[in-house]
Structure formats: structure tokens, C-alpha cells
Amino acid sequence: MREEMLRMERVTYKSQGETGLYNFSMTIWAGEILGLIPVNNYGLETLLLLLKQNLPLHYGYVYYHEKLINDWKKPGSGMNRISIIQNKSCLAKDLTVADNIFVLRPGFKKWFMQPEVLKKQLIPFMEDIGITISADAYVDELTTFEKFVVELLKAVVAGSRLIVLENIGTFISDDELVKLHEILRHYAQEGISFLYITSHHEEARQFCDRTAFMMNGQITKYFEVGDRTPDTLFLPGVADYDRWVRQQFEVQEEEGKSGAAFEIKSLYHGNLRNFSLRVEAGECLVIQDLDNGALKDLFSLLEGETQRSGQLLIDGEAVRPGKDRRLAVIQELPTETMIFHNMSYLDNLCFNMDHRFKRIWFAKGVKKSVAGEYGALLGEDVFYQKVEDLTQQQKYDLVYTRILLQNPRIVFCVQPFKQAEVSIRSHIWELLERFLKKGIAVVILAVNLADSLALADRLVRVKYGSVQEIYNKEDFIKLPVDTPWLYLYKEKYALEMEKQREKAKEK
């Protein structure tokens, strides 16, 4: 008989008058990897909160390890031994790997630490999963993937029988994702369960035993590992998303390019080795970092760090990143990193216009003109709101419109779809399309492809700091089968090939 690891039965949770989960039910078996795809993010934060901590429920029951730990009649108390690993590391960066795994765990009561003993204790755990990380290494020195492995080992050592992984695919490379799958399978065979939260069915079906779809605080559908799933999942939001992708194909066929806007020639910087790149005006180029070794260095360069050697050119002229407004960067999670809460909405919007109007901060007439021109697009009310009170979509509108007002020749976007729900992703596409329609080149920096291919004219795959492969749009059908939305490209170009065959027969 299979053992239940977690069962949430008809859980309803309310906080400050708002319902985070309503009649929510979910079961995870011992040794199972359950994929969870939130069609929208409603209720996801509440779910993670209830897994970590037993808060008073409006109704329902929660069982962990087949024991009732929380119910609406007699609320449980305290924290649960369930680990949640997200994009932001919870490790102490100034401590060593061994200290993080063994010392900073619940139940560690020794007064005196013996580093050599901790090292010896760590060795069998590393050998068990075939990974080598020095016990003496400080967390701040580790790669993103190594930090993830340390967090995973910390959860296992702490005795967590259920580990939640949220959007792991957005911050580790394809090669590292393969290693991750092997590690998770190893621990699943030992009876540890995993809840694997991802935005894409293609990623979940690679190795999850079952996949659940969550929408508006409820589980709406389960797919077993052997089930055949339709290419388009018939769920509200996803159908709109699919239709929008198809429309983009037709729009892009009519758009032309007009000469090089940006070039990188023989660049050496950090992990980048003899890196060269050319981007056309109005082109959307996706750069995929296959080993998570190049994007950090490229981003630091774009932010103004001096390169060792090589050239960066805009319209054939040398450019100084960080100081030249012809080059713009939209950071990862821009609604958190690119909005100034101590400034008004209008000041945030005009922040990058100083090169166009030298005294922009004193030119009230200019800012008033901007508000009048963009009020219909952004909404008249936003100019009177505090920026922290804006919705997620309004925050994205603010950041992307600020860059549009900057009027650059090229925009670099760092993982623009990261942690964005389905409706927001399609809106980000529309915001990026505005740049392309104005002839502004767009370069998307990505660890995995996620939703980037829908706008892309070309894909450049980088490994070991240099370009490994270049795919034009017609070559996208050659990509791995689990690439999100790949079936649309296969469908499109299969149709074109059929038309070409028909024409050949007529001749």
C-alpha cells in the first residue's frame, strides 16, 4: 500500500478578509515527484505558507507523513519539516558549505564545532549524488547550481521528507537541469517526495510522475505520467496564450530589419572568450546560456564594468555601457529591482530621459506633456498612485515605458518572463513588441528558453563563454523536444514545407 506524504483536504484559508485557498485538495505520495503548474499565481503564496507553517484554517485538514498536523477545529502550531527552495538562496553566504548544511539546521545543539568531523560527515552525502563541492568553500564562492545542491542537501540532512522546488528551471542551465533530475530521482527512490513548481508543462513532463494544474487557488486537473496530453491545454488563460503566439508568427512575417544596430567583436570578459555578436535593428535575438557561465559576465559588462578586451559598437560607433543611453538594460525581476519607491510615478517614468532633456527634473512642462501623451496607454489614474500600490501589470508598464521613452537603439532583457504568470507573460510580449515596432533591437538573455522563442528571430546558444550554435527561426524545429511551444514552430514550418511541395508538383 502506498504511503501518503502530504494530503491537503478541502482546505480553505482566509487572511485579512481575503481567501487565499478555497476548497483546495492535493495529495503527494512518498517517493513521488509531483509537478505543479500555476496557470495564475493566485493562491500559490498561500499554499507555500501553509506548507511551512500550521496557520489557523477556515476549513479543511492537512496531513503530513499520514499524521493530522492542522485542521479547522484544532489548529496545529509551529513550523513543519518541509523545505522550500526558491530562486533566492536561504544559505548564509559568509559561512562554509559544511556549516550551512550541518550547523544551521533544526536540532543542532553542540556548543563546540569540529570542522574536520563536519567534513567527514559531508563526504557520503556528496558521494551519494555524485557531486563534488568542497566542505570548506564559502557559499558566496559557489555557482548557482552548487548553491542549489547545498540547499537540497541541507533539506535532506534536516530530515525533510517533502521538498518544494519553485521555478528551478529559470536559474539553472539545461545541462545542470539534467543533473538535477538525476539527484531528485535518487532521493525519490529513498522515499523523499518533491513538489516541483514550474510554469511549463514541457518541463514538468520530463520527469514528474504526475502533473497538477492550479488556477484561482484550486487544483483543476491532474495528468498521470503515461497520459497523453493535448498540445494546447484547454484552460482559461493558456488558450489565450496559445492564440497570441500564433498571431505573433503572422505579425513577424511582415516586419523587416534594417542594418546592424549593435555589435560585439572579439570580447574577452570574465568567462566570455572571443565572444562576437551582431544584432540587426528591429531584431529580437535570444541568447541562451547553456552552462550558466556567461550571462552574469555579460550583464556586468552591460551595467558598466570595464571589459578586458574587445569592442562594443552601436551603429558602428564605440559605446560605453552604463553611460550611453543608446543601450538599455531591463534587469531580472524588474518590478522589484527597477522601481524607486521614494519617487513619484511620473519621476520614475521620466528617469531615463535626462539625455533628451538636460533639465528634466525642473522641466515640469515636459513631464506634464509625457503624462498627457501616455495617459491613454498607461491609465490616467496611475500618475496619482504610490508606486508600491500598483498592480504587477502596471509596474511592468512603468518599467518598459520608461525604457521606451529613453529611446535606445538596443534593449537587453534579463530573463524577462521569470516568475511571471501566464497573463503577465503575454503582456510582456506586447511590451517587447513595442520596441521592435520602433526598430529597437531586443536581446533576451535566458538560462532556459521559457517563452522567449515566440518573439525571437534568432537563437544563439552560448557555452564555455563562446557561441556554440546559432538557430534562425526556420531552424527552431531542430531544438530539443521539450522546448516550450515547440509544437507551434513544427506546425508552422510543416505547413510551409507542404505548400512548397505542392508548388513543386504544379511545376
C-alpha positions as CSV (number, residue, x, y, z in Angstrom):
1,M,0.0,0.0,0.0
2,R,1.4,3.4,-1.0
3,E,2.2,5.8,1.8
4,E,0.9,9.4,1.7
5,M,3.5,12.0,2.3
6,L,1.1,15.0,2.2
7,R,-2.6,15.4,1.9
8,M,-4.5,18.7,1.9
9,E,-8.2,18.0,2.1
10,R,-10.8,20.7,1.2
11,V,-8.5,23.5,2.7
12,T,-9.9,27.0,2.8
13,Y,-7.7,29.7,4.2
14,K,-8.6,33.3,4.7
15,S,-6.4,36.2,5.9
16,Q,-7.5,39.8,6.4
17,G,-10.8,39.1,4.7
18,E,-9.2,37.6,1.5
19,T,-9.4,34.0,0.5
20,G,-6.0,32.6,-0.5
21,L,-7.1,29.0,-1.0
22,Y,-10.7,27.7,-1.4
23,N,-11.7,24.1,-1.1
24,F,-8.1,23.1,-2.0
25,S,-7.2,19.4,-2.2
26,M,-3.9,17.8,-3.1
27,T,-2.1,14.5,-2.4
28,I,1.6,13.7,-2.7
29,W,2.7,10.1,-2.3
30,A,6.0,9.0,-0.7
31,G,8.8,9.0,-3.3
32,E,6.7,10.9,-5.8
33,I,7.8,13.9,-7.8
34,L,4.6,15.9,-8.4
35,G,4.7,18.7,-10.9
36,L,2.6,21.8,-10.1
37,I,1.8,24.3,-12.9
38,P,0.1,27.5,-11.6
39,V,-1.9,28.9,-14.5
40,N,-2.0,32.1,-12.5
41,N,-0.2,32.8,-9.2
42,Y,-3.4,33.2,-7.2
43,G,-3.1,31.0,-4.0
44,L,0.4,29.9,-4.7
45,E,2.0,32.0,-2.0
46,T,-0.7,30.9,0.5
47,L,0.0,27.2,-0.4
48,L,3.7,27.6,0.3
49,L,3.0,29.5,3.6
50,L,0.7,26.7,4.8
51,L,3.3,24.0,3.9
52,K,5.9,25.8,6.0
53,Q,3.7,26.7,8.9
54,N,0.5,25.5,10.5
55,L,-1.8,28.6,10.4
56,P,-5.4,28.6,11.5
57,L,-7.6,27.3,8.7
58,H,-11.1,28.5,7.9
59,Y,-11.9,24.9,6.9
60,G,-10.1,21.7,5.9
61,Y,-7.4,19.2,7.0
62,V,-3.7,18.9,6.4
63,Y,-1.9,15.5,6.9
64,Y,1.9,15.1,6.7
65,H,3.5,11.7,6.9
66,E,0.0,10.3,7.5
67,K,-0.5,12.4,10.6
68,L,-3.0,15.1,11.1
69,I,-1.0,18.3,11.6
70,N,-3.6,21.0,11.1
71,D,-7.3,21.3,10.9
72,W,-10.0,23.9,11.2
73,K,-11.3,22.5,14.6
74,K,-8.0,22.3,16.4
75,P,-5.4,24.3,14.6
76,G,-1.8,23.0,14.6
77,S,1.1,25.1,15.7
78,G,4.7,25.7,14.8
79,M,6.7,25.1,11.7
80,N,6.7,21.9,9.5
81,R,9.7,20.0,8.5
82,I,9.1,20.8,4.8
83,S,11.8,22.6,2.9
84,I,11.1,25.1,0.2
85,I,13.9,26.0,-2.3
86,Q,13.3,29.1,-4.4
87,N,15.4,31.4,-6.7
88,K,16.6,33.5,-3.7
89,S,19.0,31.4,-1.7
90,C,18.4,31.0,2.0
91,L,22.0,30.0,2.7
92,A,24.4,32.1,4.9
93,K,26.8,33.3,2.3
94,D,29.6,34.1,4.9
95,L,29.6,30.5,6.2
96,T,31.1,27.4,4.7
97,V,29.2,24.6,2.9
98,A,29.6,22.3,5.9
99,D,28.4,25.0,8.4
100,N,25.3,25.7,6.3
101,I,24.3,22.0,6.0
102,F,25.0,20.8,9.5
103,V,25.2,23.7,11.9
104,L,22.4,25.8,10.6
105,R,19.7,23.1,10.9
106,P,17.0,22.5,13.3
107,G,18.1,20.3,16.2
108,F,21.8,21.1,16.1
109,K,22.8,21.6,19.8
110,K,26.5,21.3,20.0
111,W,28.4,24.1,21.7
112,F,31.7,23.4,20.0
113,M,32.1,22.7,16.3
114,Q,34.7,20.4,14.9
115,P,35.3,21.3,11.2
116,E,37.1,18.0,10.4
117,V,34.2,16.0,11.7
118,L,31.7,18.0,9.7
119,K,33.8,17.5,6.6
120,K,33.8,13.7,7.1
121,Q,30.0,13.7,7.6
122,L,29.5,15.6,4.3
123,I,31.6,13.2,2.2
124,P,29.0,10.3,2.0
125,F,26.2,12.7,1.1
126,M,28.2,14.1,-1.8
127,E,29.3,10.7,-3.0
128,D,25.6,9.5,-2.8
129,I,24.6,12.0,-5.5
130,G,27.8,12.1,-7.5
131,I,28.6,15.8,-6.8
132,T,31.8,17.3,-5.5
133,I,31.7,20.5,-3.6
134,S,34.4,21.4,-1.0
135,A,33.1,21.5,2.5
136,D,35.4,24.4,3.2
137,A,34.1,26.5,0.4
138,Y,32.2,29.7,1.3
139,V,28.7,29.9,-0.1
140,D,29.5,33.2,-1.7
141,E,32.1,31.4,-3.9
142,L,29.7,28.8,-5.3
143,T,27.9,28.7,-8.6
144,T,24.1,29.0,-8.7
145,F,23.8,25.2,-9.3
146,E,26.2,24.4,-6.4
147,K,24.1,26.7,-4.1
148,F,21.0,24.8,-5.1
149,V,22.7,21.4,-4.4
150,V,23.8,22.7,-0.9
151,E,20.2,23.8,-0.1
152,L,19.0,20.4,-1.2
153,L,21.5,18.5,0.9
154,K,20.6,20.8,3.9
155,A,17.0,19.8,3.5
156,V,17.8,16.1,3.3
157,V,20.1,16.3,6.4
158,A,17.5,18.2,8.3
159,G,15.1,15.3,7.8
160,S,12.6,17.0,5.4
161,R,10.6,14.2,3.7
162,L,8.9,16.7,1.4
163,I,10.9,19.3,-0.6
164,V,9.3,22.1,-2.7
165,L,11.2,23.4,-5.7
166,E,9.9,26.6,-7.2
167,N,10.8,27.6,-10.8
168,I,14.2,25.9,-10.6
169,G,14.5,25.8,-14.4
170,T,14.7,29.6,-14.5
171,F,18.0,29.9,-12.8
172,I,20.0,26.7,-13.7
173,S,21.1,25.7,-17.2
174,D,19.9,22.8,-19.3
175,D,22.9,20.7,-18.5
176,E,22.5,21.3,-14.8
177,L,18.8,20.5,-15.1
178,V,19.7,17.0,-16.3
179,K,22.0,16.6,-13.2
180,L,19.2,17.9,-11.0
181,H,16.7,15.3,-12.4
182,E,19.2,12.5,-11.6
183,I,19.6,13.8,-8.0
184,L,15.8,14.1,-7.4
185,R,15.2,10.6,-8.8
186,H,17.9,9.3,-6.5
187,Y,16.2,10.8,-3.4
188,A,12.7,9.9,-4.6
189,Q,13.8,6.2,-4.6
190,E,14.7,6.7,-0.9
191,G,11.2,7.8,-0.2
192,I,11.6,11.6,-0.2
193,S,8.8,13.5,-2.1
194,F,9.1,16.6,-4.2
195,L,6.6,19.3,-5.3
196,Y,8.1,20.7,-8.5
197,I,6.6,24.1,-9.3
198,T,7.1,25.2,-12.9
199,S,5.4,27.4,-15.5
200,H,5.7,25.0,-18.3
201,H,4.1,21.6,-18.9
202,E,7.1,20.6,-21.2
203,E,9.4,20.9,-18.2
204,A,7.2,19.1,-15.8
205,R,6.5,16.1,-18.0
206,Q,10.2,15.4,-18.5
207,F,10.5,13.6,-15.2
208,C,7.5,14.3,-12.9
209,D,5.3,11.3,-12.0
210,R,2.2,13.4,-12.2
211,T,1.4,17.0,-13.1
212,A,-1.3,19.1,-11.5
213,F,-2.7,22.4,-12.8
214,M,-3.6,25.1,-10.3
215,M,-5.8,28.0,-11.0
216,N,-7.5,30.6,-8.8
217,G,-6.5,28.7,-5.6
218,Q,-7.7,25.3,-6.7
219,I,-6.3,22.1,-8.4
220,T,-8.2,21.9,-11.7
221,K,-6.6,19.0,-13.5
222,Y,-4.1,16.1,-13.0
223,F,-2.1,14.3,-15.7
224,E,-0.5,11.0,-14.9
225,V,2.9,10.2,-16.3
226,G,1.5,8.0,-19.0
227,D,-1.4,10.2,-20.1
228,R,-1.3,11.8,-23.5
229,T,-1.8,15.5,-23.1
230,P,-3.0,17.8,-25.8
231,D,-0.5,20.3,-27.3
232,T,-2.8,23.1,-26.2
233,L,-4.1,22.7,-22.7
234,F,-7.7,23.7,-22.7
235,L,-7.6,26.0,-19.7
236,P,-8.6,29.7,-19.4
237,G,-5.6,31.9,-20.0
238,V,-3.5,29.1,-21.6
239,A,-5.8,29.1,-24.7
240,D,-5.4,32.9,-25.0
241,Y,-1.7,32.5,-24.6
242,D,-1.5,29.9,-27.4
243,R,-3.6,32.1,-29.7
244,W,-1.3,35.0,-29.0
245,V,1.7,33.0,-30.0
246,R,0.1,32.1,-33.3
247,Q,-0.8,35.7,-34.0
248,Q,2.8,36.7,-33.4
249,F,4.0,34.4,-36.2
250,E,1.8,36.2,-38.7
251,V,2.8,39.7,-37.5
252,Q,6.5,39.0,-37.6
253,E,6.4,37.7,-41.2
254,E,5.5,41.3,-42.3
255,E,8.3,43.0,-40.3
256,G,11.7,43.7,-41.9
257,K,15.1,44.5,-40.5
258,S,17.3,47.4,-41.5
259,G,21.0,47.0,-40.8
260,A,23.2,46.3,-37.7
261,A,22.3,48.2,-34.6
262,F,24.7,46.6,-32.2
263,E,27.9,44.5,-32.5
264,I,30.3,42.8,-30.1
265,K,33.7,42.0,-31.6
266,S,36.2,39.6,-30.1
267,L,35.2,40.2,-26.5
268,Y,37.1,38.8,-23.5
269,H,35.5,39.5,-20.2
270,G,35.2,37.1,-17.2
271,N,34.1,33.8,-18.7
272,L,33.5,35.2,-22.1
273,R,36.1,34.1,-24.6
274,N,36.4,35.7,-28.1
275,F,32.7,36.4,-27.9
276,S,31.3,38.1,-31.0
277,L,27.7,39.0,-31.8
278,R,25.7,41.1,-34.3
279,V,22.1,42.3,-33.8
280,E,20.0,43.9,-36.5
281,A,17.8,46.9,-35.9
282,G,14.3,45.7,-35.0
283,E,15.6,42.2,-34.5
284,C,14.7,40.0,-31.5
285,L,17.7,37.8,-30.5
286,V,17.6,35.3,-27.7
287,I,21.0,34.3,-26.1
288,Q,20.7,31.1,-24.1
289,D,23.4,30.4,-21.6
290,L,23.8,26.6,-21.6
291,D,26.2,26.3,-18.6
292,N,25.2,29.4,-16.6
293,G,28.6,30.8,-17.0
294,A,28.3,33.7,-19.4
295,L,25.1,35.7,-18.5
296,K,26.5,37.1,-15.3
297,D,29.6,38.4,-17.0
298,L,27.6,39.9,-20.0
299,F,25.2,41.6,-17.6
300,S,28.0,43.1,-15.6
301,L,29.5,44.4,-18.8
302,L,26.3,46.0,-19.9
303,E,25.9,47.7,-16.5
304,G,29.3,49.4,-17.0
305,E,32.1,47.1,-15.8
306,T,35.2,47.5,-18.0
307,Q,35.9,44.7,-20.4
308,R,39.4,43.1,-20.7
309,S,39.5,43.5,-24.5
310,G,37.1,43.7,-27.5
311,Q,34.7,46.2,-29.0
312,L,31.1,47.1,-28.3
313,L,29.6,49.1,-31.2
314,I,26.3,50.8,-31.8
315,D,25.7,51.9,-35.4
316,G,29.4,51.4,-35.9
317,E,30.5,53.7,-33.0
318,A,32.1,52.6,-29.8
319,V,29.7,52.5,-26.8
320,R,30.3,52.9,-23.1
321,P,27.9,50.6,-21.3
322,G,26.3,52.1,-18.2
323,K,26.7,55.7,-19.5
324,D,25.4,55.6,-23.1
325,R,21.6,55.9,-23.3
326,R,21.6,54.2,-26.7
327,L,21.9,50.9,-24.8
328,A,19.3,50.0,-22.2
329,V,19.1,47.1,-19.8
330,I,15.9,45.7,-18.2
331,Q,17.0,43.7,-15.2
332,E,15.8,40.4,-13.9
333,L,12.5,40.8,-11.9
334,P,12.3,44.5,-12.9
335,T,9.2,45.2,-10.8
336,E,11.4,44.6,-7.8
337,T,14.7,46.0,-9.0
338,M,13.9,48.9,-11.2
339,I,11.2,50.9,-9.4
340,F,12.1,53.6,-6.9
341,H,9.6,53.7,-4.1
342,N,10.7,57.1,-2.8
343,M,9.9,58.7,-6.2
344,S,6.5,59.5,-7.8
345,Y,5.2,57.5,-10.7
346,L,6.0,60.4,-13.1
347,D,9.5,60.8,-11.9
348,N,10.0,57.0,-12.2
349,L,8.7,57.2,-15.8
350,C,11.0,60.1,-16.8
351,F,14.1,58.8,-15.0
352,N,16.0,57.8,-18.2
353,M,15.1,60.9,-20.2
354,D,17.9,63.1,-18.9
355,H,19.9,62.8,-22.1
356,R,17.0,64.1,-24.1
357,F,16.0,66.9,-21.8
358,K,19.0,68.2,-19.8
359,R,17.0,69.8,-17.0
360,I,14.2,67.2,-16.9
361,W,13.9,67.3,-13.1
362,F,13.0,71.0,-13.3
363,A,11.0,70.9,-16.5
364,K,7.5,70.4,-15.2
365,G,6.1,71.2,-18.6
366,V,8.0,68.2,-20.2
367,K,6.8,65.8,-17.5
368,K,3.2,67.1,-17.9
369,S,3.4,66.6,-21.6
370,V,4.6,63.0,-21.1
371,A,1.7,62.3,-18.7
372,G,-0.7,63.7,-21.3
373,E,0.8,61.7,-24.2
374,Y,0.9,58.3,-22.3
375,G,-2.1,58.7,-20.1
376,A,-4.3,56.8,-22.5
377,L,-1.8,53.9,-22.7
378,L,-0.9,53.6,-19.1
379,G,-4.1,54.8,-17.5
380,E,-4.8,58.3,-16.2
381,D,-5.1,57.1,-12.5
382,V,-1.6,55.7,-12.3
383,F,0.0,59.2,-12.1
384,Y,-1.7,59.8,-8.8
385,Q,-0.9,56.4,-7.2
386,K,2.0,55.4,-5.0
387,V,4.2,53.1,-7.0
388,E,4.1,50.4,-4.3
389,D,0.3,50.3,-4.7
390,L,0.5,49.5,-8.4
391,T,-0.6,46.1,-9.8
392,Q,2.1,43.8,-11.3
393,Q,1.0,44.7,-14.8
394,Q,1.1,48.4,-14.0
395,K,4.6,48.0,-12.7
396,Y,5.7,46.2,-15.9
397,D,4.1,49.0,-17.9
398,L,6.1,51.6,-15.9
399,V,9.5,50.0,-16.4
400,Y,9.1,49.1,-20.1
401,T,7.6,52.5,-20.9
402,R,10.5,54.3,-19.1
403,I,12.8,52.4,-21.4
404,L,10.7,53.3,-24.5
405,L,10.9,57.0,-23.5
406,Q,14.7,56.5,-23.2
407,N,14.6,55.7,-27.0
408,P,17.6,53.4,-27.1
409,R,18.9,51.5,-30.2
410,I,19.1,48.2,-28.3
411,V,17.5,46.8,-25.2
412,F,18.9,43.8,-23.2
413,C,16.3,42.0,-21.2
414,V,17.5,39.6,-18.5
415,Q,15.1,36.6,-18.2
416,P,12.0,38.9,-18.8
417,F,9.4,36.1,-18.2
418,K,10.9,34.9,-14.9
419,Q,8.2,34.3,-12.2
420,A,5.5,35.9,-14.4
421,E,2.1,34.3,-14.5
422,V,0.6,33.4,-17.9
423,S,-1.5,36.6,-18.3
424,I,1.6,38.8,-17.4
425,R,3.8,36.9,-19.9
426,S,1.6,37.7,-22.8
427,H,1.6,41.3,-21.7
428,I,5.4,41.3,-21.5
429,W,5.4,40.1,-25.1
430,E,3.3,43.1,-26.1
431,L,5.7,45.4,-24.3
432,L,8.7,43.9,-26.1
433,E,6.8,44.2,-29.4
434,R,6.6,47.9,-28.9
435,F,10.4,48.2,-29.0
436,L,10.6,46.0,-32.2
437,K,7.9,48.0,-34.0
438,K,10.0,51.2,-33.4
439,G,13.1,49.5,-34.9
440,I,14.7,49.0,-31.5
441,A,16.7,45.8,-31.3
442,V,15.8,43.4,-28.4
443,V,18.2,40.9,-26.9
444,I,16.8,38.4,-24.4
445,L,19.3,36.8,-22.0
446,A,18.0,33.5,-20.8
447,V,19.1,30.4,-19.0
448,N,16.3,28.3,-20.4
449,L,14.1,29.2,-23.4
450,A,10.9,29.5,-21.4
451,D,8.7,31.8,-23.6
452,S,11.4,33.7,-25.4
453,L,11.2,31.9,-28.8
454,A,7.7,33.3,-29.5
455,L,9.3,36.7,-30.4
456,A,12.7,35.5,-31.5
457,D,14.2,35.9,-35.0
458,R,17.3,34.1,-34.0
459,L,18.6,31.9,-31.1
460,V,22.3,32.0,-30.1
461,R,23.4,29.3,-27.6
462,V,26.5,30.0,-25.6
463,K,28.6,27.6,-23.7
464,Y,32.1,27.9,-22.1
465,G,31.9,31.6,-22.8
466,S,31.6,31.4,-26.6
467,V,28.9,30.9,-29.2
468,Q,28.2,27.2,-29.8
469,E,25.1,27.2,-32.0
470,I,23.0,29.7,-34.0
471,Y,19.4,28.9,-35.0
472,N,17.4,31.0,-37.4
473,K,13.6,30.9,-37.0
474,E,13.2,28.2,-39.6
475,D,15.7,26.0,-37.6
476,F,13.7,26.2,-34.3
477,I,12.1,22.8,-35.2
478,K,15.5,21.2,-34.6
479,L,15.6,22.2,-30.9
480,P,15.0,19.6,-28.2
481,V,11.5,18.2,-28.0
482,D,10.8,19.7,-24.6
483,T,11.3,23.3,-25.7
484,P,8.2,25.3,-24.7
485,W,5.7,26.0,-27.5
486,L,8.0,24.0,-30.0
487,Y,4.9,22.3,-31.5
488,L,3.8,25.7,-32.9
489,Y,7.0,26.0,-34.9
490,K,6.8,22.4,-36.1
491,E,3.2,23.1,-37.1
492,K,4.0,26.3,-38.9
493,Y,7.0,25.1,-40.9
494,A,5.5,21.7,-41.7
495,L,2.6,23.7,-43.3
496,E,5.1,25.8,-45.3
497,M,7.0,22.7,-46.4
498,E,3.7,21.2,-47.6
499,K,3.0,24.4,-49.6
500,Q,6.4,24.2,-51.2
501,R,5.9,20.5,-52.2
502,E,2.5,21.4,-53.7
503,K,4.1,24.2,-55.8
504,A,6.9,21.8,-56.9
505,K,4.2,19.3,-58.1
506,E,2.4,22.1,-60.1
507,K,5.7,22.9,-61.9
